[in-house]
Amino acid sequence: MTIKERLHSILATLPEGVSLVAVSKFHPAERIEEAYNAGQRIFGESRPQEMAAKYPLLPKDIEWMMIGHLQTNKVKMIAPFVKMIASVDSERLIEEIEKQAAKNNRTIDILIEVHVADELTKSGWSKEELDAYLATGALERMEHVRVRGVMTIATNTDDESIVRRDFQRIKDIFEELKPRFDSAFDTLSIGMSDDYPIALEYGSTMVRIGTAIFGAREY
Ligand SMILES: *Cc1c(COP(=O)(O)O)cnc(C)c1O
């Protein structure tokens, strides 16, 4: 199947209101262009250098999303153009995004990455850390950061019950946090190539799909 065919067969399974992030990390700009020509506009990258290198090569109406762990000293590489940073996992990172967004006269959307999976290696806030941070009120003082919702990566396992448990946890956290934010807080980003049909059952509003669109990555 071509990228266009894969893209359209995935889109056909997404309920209205669910957005698709085409995860293009490790794939060259030509493949992104192919997806763009098939109508796709939102692309996810996991490394700031790679995103910054692709940005000038591609159409300017692409919405670039950072989905991988971001070091604070790399925020400035993408701050002039990135639409959303979906992997916000620390207070320092939020402060740096605020600073760089202000410098560029922009507002940058963020998703708070929450850790619900079994693997300790995964990044993201624990619910306790997040509650402690939110209680400081620091987030409300940010003027160039717009909190759009939460994201997580489920445990990497064949045991579907564990994946479902993770999605239920993040859904509960999303619902609990929602009243604390304004109406821009509307995004529950869960679901990747292997688990997005399950994520949709838990109310995902934004799936992040790479392999099922572009094929396997060569690292
Ligand atoms: C790579 C990645 C994806 C896409 O994974 P696929 O299995 O290729 O669909 C989604 N989300 C994040 C955070 C990723 O790093």
Ligand as a Chemical Component Dictionary entry (heavy atoms), coordinates in Angstrom:
data_LIG
# 
_chem_comp.id                   LIG 
_chem_comp.type                 NON-POLYMER 
_chem_comp.pdbx_formal_charge   0 
_chem_comp.three_letter_code    LIG 
# 
loop_
_chem_comp_atom.comp_id 
_chem_comp_atom.atom_id 
_chem_comp_atom.alt_atom_id 
_chem_comp_atom.type_symbol 
_chem_comp_atom.charge 
_chem_comp_atom.model_Cartn_x 
_chem_comp_atom.model_Cartn_y 
_chem_comp_atom.model_Cartn_z 
_chem_comp_atom.pdbx_ordinal 
LIG C1 C1 C 0 7.295 6.957 17.744 1  
LIG C2 C2 C 0 6.146 7.430 18.535 2  
LIG C3 C3 C 0 4.832 7.208 18.103 3  
LIG C4 C4 C 0 4.475 6.399 16.870 4  
LIG O1 O1 O 0 4.763 5.053 17.064 5  
LIG P1 P1 P 0 4.274 3.954 15.980 6  
LIG O2 O2 O 0 4.291 2.696 16.756 7  
LIG O3 O3 O 0 5.292 3.971 14.885 8  
LIG O4 O4 O 0 2.932 4.326 15.521 9  
LIG C5 C5 C 0 3.794 7.749 18.852 10 
LIG N1 N1 N 0 4.034 8.466 19.964 11 
LIG C6 C6 C 0 5.279 8.701 20.417 12 
LIG C7 C7 C 0 5.467 9.502 21.644 13 
LIG C8 C8 C 0 6.374 8.187 19.724 14 
LIG O5 O5 O 0 7.600 8.423 20.192 15 
# 
loop_
_chem_comp_bond.comp_id 
_chem_comp_bond.atom_id_1 
_chem_comp_bond.atom_id_2 
_chem_comp_bond.value_order 
_chem_comp_bond.pdbx_ordinal 
LIG C1 C2 SING 1  
LIG C2 C3 SING 2  
LIG C2 C8 DOUB 3  
LIG C3 C4 SING 4  
LIG C3 C5 DOUB 5  
LIG C4 O1 SING 6  
LIG O1 P1 SING 7  
LIG P1 O2 DOUB 8  
LIG P1 O3 SING 9  
LIG P1 O4 SING 10 
LIG C5 N1 SING 11 
LIG N1 C6 DOUB 12 
LIG C6 C7 SING 13 
LIG C6 C8 SING 14 
LIG C8 O5 SING 15 
# 
